[in-house]
Amino acid sequence: MGMKQREEYWDKQLNIHTMGRDDSHADEYRYPYEPTSYEVLDRLVREEYLTSDSVLVDYGCGKGRVDFFLSYRTGCRAIGIEYDQTMIRFALENQKGCKKACHTQFICERAEEYKVDADVDSFYFFHPFSVEILQKVLARIQESYYENPRCMTLFFYYPSDEYISYLMTVEELTFLDEIDCRDLFNGSNERERIVVFEMDGNFVGFYDGE
């Protein structure tokens, strides 16, 4: 079964429609909609970072593929954050028919304005926005930690060099793992990986109040 056939298979199994790319609302700060390959998500599932007790926030959720698939496969609760109202409508339509839809929630809001719930412990990023926005999002995650200290895991799929350079400078983040996905795409693109960080709670001077 080829890549396209596997993509179609899982959309059909979950009774959702998430394929295709959409650049219509992209700009220099927020990037186009393009769903994570199901094979990449399956590899993340197999690493067992997520369990039925996990609560995941998916930034730039688009049509909801990450949320539906990870909730279905792991039993986690998934919260999709998306500023594009058109994409949120797609996600909500998918939610009506998707298996395990009771474990998904979708919020139309800018990522940097979303207040992270006190029980969220996992975060997924498929390079959804600029480093400038990422800094503000991480500040929101810090706020949530202060309200309810806990271990939090952050997943960055297909990260740019700029993302990695920035993340490596954040003292509050500890590098945990790199899930290599290059073999799924002929092994030539160094960005085909999921980089995993942990926020350990030693926060000093991270939030600038903006």
C-alpha angles and dihedrals in degrees: 000000000000127000094262091048091051091050090051091045095058095043087054094045091052093039093233138121113225107137125118138047126268122196097167097108099030123121138158092291104035119046132217124281112258120154122234111251113260088231090059091049090048090054090052090050091053091057087065098221088132124061137169087273094057124106111203130195114203111200114211091012096176110182092354104254095140092048097048096043098044092045091049095047101039105022091237123146111247128200117194118205117198132161095197109091092201091057092047089055089054090049093050091049089052090048092060093066105023122114112245089016088147087075095058133079130180127205125188103216140114110270094233091054097048113110107219114233116243093244098052111114104164135054131192126201126180094186089281100163147000126295088251090062092040090059091056092046091053089051089056090051089052091053090055091050091055090053093049116007112217141134112280127193124205123199120200114189120194093359120191122231087252091056093049093046090053096044092051090059095054106099092198092064125077120199110236110168149340118223107204114217100166093109089063090062104037093280099264105108116078091200092065094101142091113236113203125207133177126214103220101188100247091126119173124166094336102130114064096189096242 
